[in-house]
Amino acid sequence: MYILKTKGTSKIPDYIQIRDNEFALIAQFKAKSPHRTIFKNGLGKHKEKIMRVIEDVEFGKLIKIDLN
């Protein structure tokens, strides 16, 4: 699974994308409110690991994470 954090502009907010190993988009959500979307997309059991990565990753960097 991959996580990408994109920087917004003054009118467009920052976004987080979560993609699978084939790089298909699983979830895209605003960086300000990730908790609800993580649960909504069935990733609740991995919430803490995903949140750590989201907080630590720089904008524009693609990070591969293993959720097993």
Residue pairs with C-beta under 8 A, 6 or more apart in sequence:
1 18
1 19
1 20
1 21
1 26
1 64
1 65
1 66
1 67
2 17
2 18
2 19
2 20
2 21
2 23
2 62
2 63
2 64
2 65
3 16
3 17
3 18
3 19
3 50
3 53
3 54
3 57
3 62
3 63
3 65
4 16
4 17
4 19
4 60
4 61
4 62
4 63
5 14
5 15
5 16
5 17
5 31
5 54
5 57
5 58
5 59
5 60
5 61
6 14
6 15
6 16
6 17
6 59
6 60
7 14
7 59
7 60
8 14
8 15
13 30
13 31
13 32
14 30
14 31
14 32
14 59
15 28
15 29
15 30
15 31
16 27
16 28
16 29
16 30
16 31
16 34
16 54
17 25
17 27
17 28
18 25
18 26
18 27
18 28
18 41
18 43
18 50
19 25
19 26
20 26
26 41
26 43
27 37
27 38
27 40
27 41
27 43
29 37
31 54
34 50
34 51
34 54
35 47
35 51
38 44
38 46
38 47
38 50
38 51
39 47
43 50
43 67
46 67
49 65
49 67
50 65
50 67
53 63
53 65
57 63
